[in-house]
C-alpha cells in the first residue's frame, strides 16, 4: 500500500510518516531527506539540487523522480511505504502513476493555518544523520541541540528561515495544491486537521488507515 501525505511545509507530514513507520513498518520516503542526503554527500544530483532547495523552489522533476524510483525499488518498500513531500506537482503525480501504477493508495491532506506553519518551522530542528524531527518548544531533545538517537548536533534547516519559508508556502499554494484536486477526483483523498498536536493528527490518520476500506487495500 502507498500512503501519500500532502500538506504545506510544517503541516506535520514528516512526523506522521515517522509514526506510521513505527506502528506499521511502512518506511518513510521523504524526497526532501533524499535530496538533503545527496547535497551533503556531494553527489551529481545533490550538486544540481542545491540551489533550488536553498531558494525554496522545487528541484526539477526528473532529478527527484530518479531518486524516488531508486528508493521505492528497495526491498523494505515492497509491502508499502509512506511518501512525504512527493508528489509536489501534478506532473509528478502523473509520473508516480506511471512508475508504480499498481499500488493501492490512501492520500491525506494535512491542513494547518499559516501562522501554525511559520511558528513550527522556526522551532523545528532536524537530525542530519537519522532524520529525526524535533521542535524546540514542544518536543525538544533530551540534551541541548543533539539528537536523542545518535548524539548528532541538530540542524536548523537553512530553508526553514522566515524569508525562504514564505517562498516555500507560495510554491505550495501554486504548484502543490492542485495535486490535492488530482487525488480528490480519484476518491482517495482524506483531509485531516493539522493544527492540533502531532498525536491528534496521527490519530486522525490512523482512524482512516484502520477503517475496513483501507485495510482491504493492504
Ligand atoms: P521538504 O523536506 O519536503 O520540505 O523539501 C525540502 C526541499 O527539497 C523543497 O523545498 C524542494 O526544494 C526540494 N524537494 C523536496 N521534495 C521535492 C519534490 N517532490 N519535487 C521538487 N523538489 C522537492
Boltz pocket constraint, residues with backbone or C-beta under 6 A from the ligand:
constraints:
  - pocket:
      binder: B
      contacts: [[A, 9], [A, 31], [A, 32], [A, 33], [A, 35], [A, 49], [A, 52], [A, 53], [A, 54], [A, 56], [A, 57], [A, 58], [A, 59], [A, 60], [A, 61], [A, 64], [A, 84], [A, 85], [A, 86], [A, 87], [A, 88], [A, 92], [A, 159], [A, 168]]
      max_distance: 6.0
